[in-house]
Amino acid sequence: MNLEEVREHQQRRPFRPFTLFLDDGRSATVDHSEVIFVSPDGDTVTVWEPPRHNRLIDLASIVEIAQGPKARRSFVRFPGRCPRLVSNGPLALSMA
């Protein structure tokens, strides 16, 4: 993912929430343009996630940006099992 794509979503008017999907299966939802900050060197992105939590994200770890909160992927918990990534995309993990 490149810096221009992140800034394009951040600066879109009217703003529409989006979700950053990371290479480790995690995601960060950006509900407003004022909760995402790009470092001066453009290598990292910080997303404010309430309550009082900042997530520092390496730009190189962002694999996808999807419009809308939790637009394509989400974690589902199954009783007695670890959370698994559920997706229709190429990053889907099998249920073992």
WOFENTA-V546708 format. One record per run of one state. SS is the DSSP state (hx for helix, st for strand, lp for the rest). FROM is the first residue (numbers start at 1). LEN is the number of residues. If there is no record, write none. Layout:
# WOFENTA-V546708
ss->[SS;SS]
from->[FROM;FROM]
len->[LEN;LEN]
This chain:
# WOFENTA-V546708
ss->[lp;hx;lp;st;lp;st;lp;hx;st;lp;st;lp;st;hx;st;lp;st;lp;st;lp]
from->[1;3;12;18;23;27;31;33;36;39;44;50;53;59;62;68;74;77;84;87]
len->[2;9;6;5;4;4;2;3;3;5;6;3;6;3;6;6;3;7;3;10]
